[in-house]
Amino acid sequence: MIASLVHHLDLPQEIITAGERALAVVSPIRYPAQQQVRANIFAAFSQANIAESDLHGAIGYGYDDAARDAYERVLASVFGAESALARFSLVSGTHAIVTALAACTPRGTTLLSVTGRPYDTLRNAIADHPQSLVARGISYRECALRPTGEIDLDAVTAALGSGEIGAIFLQRSRGYAPRPSMNIAAIDALVQCVRRCGSNVPILVDNCYGELVEEREPTHVGANLVMGSLIKNLGGSIAPGGAYIAGDAALIERVAHFHYAPGLAGALGPTFGLGRLLVQGLFLAPLIVEQTLRGLDFAAALFADRGYGVDPCAGASRTDIVQAIRLGSPERLLAFARGLQRIMPINARFAPEAGPVPGYIDPVVMSGGAFVGGATIELSCDAPLRDPFEVYLQGGVIAEHSYIGALAAAAALHTAG
């Protein structure tokens, strides 16, 4: 099978043989969580009772936009949440996260990150930029993760004892950090710890890359809000933009007043006739996420076979759509990205170069050729040029395309030496 997939690429036989070994490793892997996710999506759509006429949406202010209302209704159901705000005016996951944090952390209190330092652009928006949340009057603290990568619940308990915490933040995915992503069990343990302390502070979870990977979402175990992008997992590779916030109705209303204007809340926000793509993308999302997981397991098996450190390993439990591969040098990062770019459906002729990216401290090399710009549910990779020189492989809407991409990247590393 592997040879037929890559016959047009003229890959070294050594890489093809390694691909056959990787395929043998991953072929028996099953994805039982995805069966439950599909059932959850089907149930949410059955209960939402969406009509064809709802899909057309509105322009202008977007009052009474039926597509928006239908989508937010079914999205809230998927998350087991009271309410959801899913809008094109929220342009990215980072935008949704910062909006929620700003709305839900009272001025004069402290925002506590319980998963250590967030990824670069978010840390910048919270604390480092001249217009950051800290500059606007909130304090900020981080609880480092334990050496095992677990949340330090003792440190969280001690921080809550100060009485100054206004909101708790958790980043589910690893971002650009060499640490494991947080599973739902870890989020559940955090929620129980906070509530045992007698604290009712809101717990806000950056859910980017994690949606629909496990059977449950953070809101199912007591997180007050989840935030993320609509062009990652939930978009099913066809949503054209937007981001979401879902959870407690009172907090969603607070966020909506903050995002639009006090008194307007969520009453406006058009879908511009694009609501069908959001709704259909959500319906397709479980299928796409499972294809992604299959592709990432293959990449993990292939690069482990080639002697590189991988996290997670093939067949291990996953909680997001990110595969970390430790390459060990900036030259290998660049070779990997160029090899992957070679098989992209869009922009395959370009050769990635490392360069500055707004909000990031170090130069970043990226590979991508998405039909929707920035849609990391589609196959892509990125890596900051810093120790330990890990590349983060993301997405892949067809497993076999991800296999080809991994093999092309491995061949580029093989050639680079």
C-alpha positions in Angstrom: 0.0 0.0 0.0 2.7 2.5 1.0 4.6 2.1 -2.3 1.4 2.8 -4.3 0.6 5.9 -2.3 4.0 7.5 -2.9 4.9 6.2 -6.4 4.9 9.7 -7.8 7.4 11.0 -5.2 10.5 8.9 -5.9 11.2 8.3 -2.2 14.2 6.2 -1.0 13.3 2.5 -0.6 14.5 2.8 3.0 11.7 5.3 3.8 9.1 3.2 2.0 10.1 0.1 4.0 9.9 2.2 7.2 6.4 3.3 6.1 5.3 -0.3 5.7 6.5 -1.1 9.2 4.7 2.0 10.6 1.5 0.9 8.8 1.7 -2.5 10.3 1.9 -0.9 13.8 -1.1 1.4 13.3 -3.5 -0.8 11.3 -4.8 -2.6 14.4 -5.4 0.6 16.3 -9.1 1.4 17.0 -10.7 4.7 18.0 -13.6 3.8 20.3 -13.9 7.3 21.6 -14.8 8.5 18.1 -17.8 6.2 18.0 -19.2 8.0 21.1 -18.4 11.4 19.6 -20.3 10.5 16.4 -23.3 9.4 18.5 -23.1 12.7 20.5 -23.1 14.8 17.2 -26.0 12.8 15.8 -28.0 13.3 19.0 -27.3 17.0 19.1 -28.5 17.5 15.5 -31.6 15.4 16.1 -32.5 17.6 19.1 -31.6 20.9 17.3 -34.4 20.4 14.6 -32.6 22.6 12.0 -34.6 23.4 8.9 -33.1 24.1 5.5 -34.5 27.6 5.6 -32.4 28.2 8.8 -29.1 27.8 6.8 -29.4 31.0 4.8 -28.6 33.4 7.6 -28.5 37.2 7.4 -26.3 40.2 6.5 -26.1 43.6 8.0 -26.4 43.6 11.8 -27.5 40.0 11.8 -30.5 40.4 14.0 -32.5 37.1 14.1 -29.9 35.2 12.0 -31.4 31.8 12.0 -28.2 30.0 10.9 -26.3 31.5 13.7 -28.9 30.6 16.3 -29.2 27.1 15.0 -25.5 26.6 15.0 -25.0 27.9 18.5 -27.9 25.8 19.7 -26.4 22.5 18.3 -22.9 23.5 19.4 -24.0 24.1 23.0 -25.6 20.7 22.9 -22.4 19.0 21.8 -20.5 20.6 24.7 -23.2 19.8 27.2 -23.3 23.6 27.8 -26.0 26.1 28.7 -25.1 28.5 25.9 -22.6 29.2 23.1 -21.3 32.2 21.3 -19.9 31.2 17.9 -19.2 34.2 15.6 -17.2 35.3 12.6 -16.4 38.4 14.5 -14.3 36.2 16.8 -11.5 35.7 14.3 -9.3 33.1 16.0 -9.0 30.8 18.9 -6.6 33.3 20.6 -9.1 36.1 20.0 -11.9 34.0 21.7 -9.7 33.1 24.6 -8.5 36.6 25.3 -12.1 37.9 25.0 -13.3 35.4 27.5 -10.5 36.0 29.9 -10.9 39.8 29.8 -14.7 39.5 30.3 -14.6 37.0 33.1 -11.6 38.2 35.2 -12.7 41.2 37.4 -10.4 44.1 37.4 -8.2 44.1 40.5 -8.2 40.3 40.8 -5.7 37.7 39.5 -5.9 35.4 36.5 -4.2 32.1 37.4 -2.8 29.9 34.7 -2.6 26.3 36.1 -0.8 24.9 33.1 2.3 27.1 33.3 3.3 29.5 30.6 0.7 29.6 27.7 1.8 29.6 24.1 3.6 32.6 22.9 0.8 34.7 21.3 -1.5 34.2 24.3 1.2 34.9 26.9 1.9 38.1 25.0 -1.8 39.1 25.0 -2.2 38.3 28.7 0.9 39.8 30.2 3.6 41.1 27.8 2.1 43.5 25.3 1.6 47.2 26.2 -2.2 46.6 25.7 -2.2 43.3 27.5 -4.8 42.3 30.1 -2.2 43.0 32.8 -1.8 46.5 31.5 -5.6 46.9 31.8 -5.7 46.2 35.5 -5.7 42.5 36.2 -2.8 40.6 37.9 -1.5 37.3 36.5 0.2 34.3 38.0 1.3 30.9 36.7 1.4 27.6 38.5 4.1 25.5 36.8 3.3 21.9 35.9 4.8 19.1 37.9 7.9 17.4 36.3 5.5 14.6 35.2 3.4 17.2 33.2 0.5 17.0 35.6 -1.3 20.0 37.1 0.2 20.9 40.5 -3.1 20.8 42.5 -1.3 21.6 45.8 0.0 24.9 44.2 -3.5 25.6 42.9 -4.9 25.1 46.4 -2.3 27.4 47.9 -3.0 30.1 45.3 -6.8 29.9 45.9 -6.0 30.4 49.6 -4.8 33.9 48.9 -8.4 35.0 48.1 -7.2 37.1 45.1 -8.0 34.7 42.2 -10.6 36.0 39.9 -10.5 33.3 37.2 -8.6 30.1 36.5 -7.2 29.4 33.0 -6.1 26.0 31.6 -4.5 25.4 28.2 -5.5 21.9 27.1 -3.1 21.5 24.2 0.7 21.5 24.5 1.2 24.6 22.4 4.9 24.9 21.7 5.9 23.3 24.9 7.5 19.9 25.4 4.8 18.7 27.8 1.8 16.4 27.4 -1.6 17.8 26.5 -4.3 17.7 29.2 -6.9 15.1 29.1 -10.5 15.4 30.4 -9.6 13.3 33.5 -7.0 16.0 34.5 -9.5 18.8 33.9 -12.0 16.9 36.0 -9.5 16.6 38.8 -8.7 20.3 38.7 -12.4 21.2 38.8 -13.0 19.0 41.8 -9.9 20.5 43.6 -11.1 24.0 43.0 -14.6 23.3 44.2 -13.3 21.4 47.3 -11.5 24.6 48.2 -14.9 26.3 48.4 -14.1 28.5 45.4 -16.6 29.4 42.7 -14.2 31.2 40.5 -14.8 30.5 36.8 -12.6 27.9 35.2 -11.8 28.7 31.6 -10.3 26.2 29.2 -8.4 26.8 26.0 -9.9 23.9 24.1 -8.1 24.5 20.8 -7.1 21.2 19.0 -8.9 19.2 21.6 -12.5 19.3 20.5 -14.2 15.9 19.7 -11.0 13.9 20.4 -12.2 12.4 23.7 -15.7 11.3 24.5 -16.3 14.3 26.8 -15.5 18.0 26.7 -14.2 20.1 29.6 -17.7 21.5 30.1 -19.0 18.0 30.8 -16.8 17.8 33.9 -17.6 21.3 35.3 -15.4 23.8 33.4 -17.3 27.0 33.1 -16.2 28.0 29.7 -14.4 26.5 26.7 -12.9 28.5 23.9 -11.5 27.7 20.5 -11.4 28.1 16.8 -14.1 27.1 14.3 -11.5 26.3 11.6 -9.8 23.6 13.7 -11.6 20.4 14.8 -15.1 21.7 14.9 -15.0 23.1 11.3 -14.8 19.7 9.6 -12.3 21.4 7.2 -15.0 23.5 5.5 -15.9 26.2 8.0 -14.5 29.4 6.5 -13.7 31.2 9.8 -14.7 32.2 13.2 -14.3 31.1 16.8 -16.5 30.0 19.7 -17.0 30.3 23.5 -19.4 27.8 25.2 -20.4 27.2 28.8 -22.4 28.8 31.5 -25.2 31.1 30.2 -24.4 33.9 32.6 -20.7 34.0 31.6 -21.6 33.8 27.9 -23.9 36.8 28.3 -21.0 38.6 30.1 -18.7 37.8 27.2 -21.2 38.9 24.6 -21.7 42.3 26.3 -17.9 42.7 26.4 -17.4 41.6 22.8 -20.0 43.6 21.1 -21.2 46.4 23.5 -22.9 46.6 26.8 -26.6 46.3 26.1 -26.2 44.6 22.7 -24.9 41.2 24.0 -25.3 38.4 21.4 -28.4 39.8 19.6 -26.4 40.7 16.5 -23.7 39.0 14.4 -24.5 38.0 10.8 -23.4 34.7 9.2 -23.4 36.4 5.7 -24.9 33.3 4.1 -22.0 31.1 5.3 -23.9 29.5 8.2 -24.5 26.3 6.2 -20.7 25.7 6.1 -20.5 26.0 9.9 -23.4 23.6 10.5 -22.3 21.1 7.8 -18.7 21.3 9.1 -19.8 20.4 12.6 -21.7 17.4 11.3 -18.7 16.2 9.4 -16.2 17.0 12.2 -16.1 13.6 13.9 -15.2 11.9 10.7 -12.4 14.4 10.0 -11.1 14.2 13.5 -10.8 10.4 13.3 -8.9 10.6 10.0 -6.6 13.1 11.7 -5.9 10.8 14.6 -5.1 7.9 12.2 -2.6 10.1 10.3 -0.9 11.2 13.5 -0.6 7.7 14.8 1.1 6.7 11.5 3.5 9.7 11.8 4.3 8.7 15.4 5.1 5.1 14.4 7.2 6.2 11.4 9.4 8.7 13.2 9.8 6.5 16.2 11.0 3.8 13.7 13.4 6.4 12.3 14.9 7.0 15.8 13.2 10.3 16.7 11.4 11.0 20.0 7.6 11.3 19.6 4.8 12.3 21.9 2.3 10.7 22.0 3.4 7.3 20.8 1.4 5.5 18.2 -1.7 4.0 19.8 -1.4 6.0 23.0 -4.4 7.9 24.3 -4.8 11.3 22.6 -6.4 14.5 23.8 -5.7 16.7 20.8 -4.7 16.7 17.2 -1.1 17.6 17.7 1.9 15.2 17.2 5.2 16.3 18.7 8.4 15.0 17.0 11.7 15.9 18.5 14.2 16.5 15.7 17.1 18.0 17.6 18.3 20.8 15.3 17.0 23.8 13.3 18.3 22.2 10.1 16.1 19.2 10.6 13.1 21.4 11.4 13.5 23.1 8.1 14.0 19.9 6.2 10.9 18.4 7.8 8.7 21.4 6.9 10.0 21.5 3.3 9.4 17.8 2.9 5.8 18.1 4.2 5.1 21.2 2.0 6.0 19.1 -1.1 2.7 17.1 -0.8 0.3 20.0 0.1 -2.8 20.3 -2.1 -2.2 24.1 -2.2 1.2 25.9 -2.4 3.2 22.7 -2.8 5.8 24.5 -5.0 6.9 26.8 -2.1 9.8 26.1 0.2 9.2 27.1 3.8 11.7 29.4 5.5 11.9 30.3 9.2 10.9 33.9 10.0 9.2 36.2 12.5 5.6 35.6 13.3 3.6 38.2 15.2 3.4 37.3 18.9 6.2 34.8 18.9 9.5 35.3 20.5 11.6 33.0 18.2 11.6 32.6 14.5 9.0 30.0 13.4 9.0 27.6 10.4 5.6 26.5 9.1 4.3 24.2 6.4 0.8 24.4 5.2 -1.4 24.4 2.1 -4.9 24.6 3.5 -8.0 25.3 1.5 -9.0 27.5 4.4 -6.1 29.7 5.5 -5.0 28.8 9.0 -7.3 25.8 9.3 -5.0 23.5 11.2 -7.5 20.6 11.0 -5.9 20.4 7.6 -2.4 19.0 7.4 0.2 21.4 8.6 3.2 21.7 10.9 5.0 24.5 12.7 8.0 24.8 14.9 9.8 27.6 16.8 13.5 27.5 16.3 14.4 26.9 19.9 15.6 24.0 22.0 14.5 21.1 22.0 13.7 21.7 18.3 10.4 19.9 18.3 8.1 20.1 15.3 4.4 20.0 15.8 2.4 18.1 13.2 -1.3 18.9 13.1 -4.4 17.9 11.4 -4.9 15.9 8.2 -8.4 15.4 6.8 -7.6 12.2 4.9 -5.4 9.7 6.8 -3.6 8.5 3.6 -2.7 12.1 2.7 -1.1 12.4 6.2 0.8 9.1 5.5 2.2 10.6 2.4 3.1 13.9 4.2 4.9 12.0 6.9 6.8 9.9 4.4 7.9 13.0 2.4 9.1 14.7 5.6 11.0 11.6 6.6 12.6 11.4 3.1 13.7 15.0 3.4 15.3 14.3 6.7 17.0 11.2 5.2 18.4 13.3 2.4 19.5 16.1 4.7 21.5 13.6 6.8 
